[in-house]
Amino acid sequence: MFTKLAMALMGRTDEASCAEVARDLQAYLDGHVRGDHAHRIEKHLERCRRCGLETRTYQEIKSALSRHDEPVDLAALARLTAFGQSLLDDEDRPQGIHR
């Protein structure tokens, strides 16, 4: 079993990064992410307000789509798309530099 320091040095922690959550959030919400990776996403969502807000947005969109007779909130969809792109952009930014 790896220590937390060894895991951190290998780029693995007990919590997913914002970029990992952005990449895998939809699969996670659909129940397709299991085990350690699901646990890492859950830990991140408990701590990160920004990702938690986007999770709720995804859930609202999913709920609206399941009702079929109600239109999708286009503003929420635009915010969600912009958020996902910002996380992908942040992944390319050096550590410690945030918008």
C-alpha positions in Angstrom: 0.0 0.0 0.0 1.4 3.4 -0.9 1.7 6.2 1.6 -0.1 9.5 1.0 3.2 11.2 0.2 4.1 8.5 -2.4 0.6 8.8 -3.9 1.0 12.6 -4.1 4.4 12.3 -5.7 2.9 10.0 -8.3 0.1 12.5 -8.9 -2.5 10.4 -7.1 -4.3 11.5 -4.0 -7.4 10.4 -2.2 -9.2 13.2 -4.0 -9.8 13.8 -7.7 -8.7 17.1 -9.2 -11.1 19.6 -10.8 -9.9 18.5 -14.2 -10.6 14.8 -13.4 -14.1 15.7 -12.1 -14.9 17.7 -15.2 -13.8 14.8 -17.4 -15.7 12.1 -15.5 -18.6 13.9 -13.9 -21.3 12.8 -16.3 -20.2 9.1 -16.2 -20.0 9.4 -12.4 -23.6 10.8 -12.2 -24.8 8.0 -14.5 -23.3 5.4 -12.2 -20.6 4.3 -14.6 -17.7 5.2 -12.3 -17.0 2.9 -9.4 -14.5 2.0 -6.8 -11.5 4.1 -5.9 -12.1 6.6 -8.6 -15.7 7.2 -7.6 -14.5 7.7 -4.0 -11.9 10.2 -5.1 -14.7 12.2 -7.0 -17.0 12.1 -4.0 -14.2 13.5 -1.8 -13.5 16.3 -4.2 -17.2 17.2 -4.5 -17.5 17.4 -0.7 -14.7 20.0 -0.7 -14.9 21.9 -4.0 -17.8 24.4 -4.1 -17.3 25.1 -7.8 -17.5 21.5 -8.9 -20.4 20.9 -6.4 -22.3 23.7 -8.1 -21.7 22.2 -11.5 -22.8 18.8 -10.3 -26.1 20.3 -9.2 -26.4 21.9 -12.7 -25.7 18.6 -14.4 -28.4 17.0 -12.2 -30.9 19.7 -13.0 -30.2 19.3 -16.7 -30.6 15.5 -16.4 -33.8 16.0 -14.5 -35.2 18.4 -17.1 -34.3 16.1 -19.9 -36.1 13.2 -18.2 -39.3 15.1 -18.1 -39.4 15.4 -21.9 -42.1 18.0 -21.9 -40.0 20.8 -20.3 -37.2 22.5 -22.3 -33.6 22.4 -21.1 -32.4 25.6 -19.4 -30.1 26.9 -22.1 -28.4 29.3 -19.7 -27.5 26.4 -17.4 -26.3 24.4 -20.3 -24.1 27.3 -21.5 -22.7 27.7 -17.9 -22.0 24.0 -17.7 -20.2 24.0 -21.1 -18.1 27.1 -20.1 -17.2 25.5 -16.7 -16.0 22.3 -18.4 -13.9 24.2 -20.8 -12.4 26.3 -18.0 -11.4 23.2 -16.2 -9.7 21.8 -19.3 -7.9 25.2 -19.8 -6.8 25.1 -16.1 -5.3 21.6 -16.6 -2.8 23.2 -19.1 -1.9 26.0 -16.6 1.1 25.5 -14.3 0.2 24.4 -10.7 -0.8 27.1 -8.3 -2.0 29.6 -11.0 -5.8 30.0 -11.0 -8.1 32.5 -12.7 
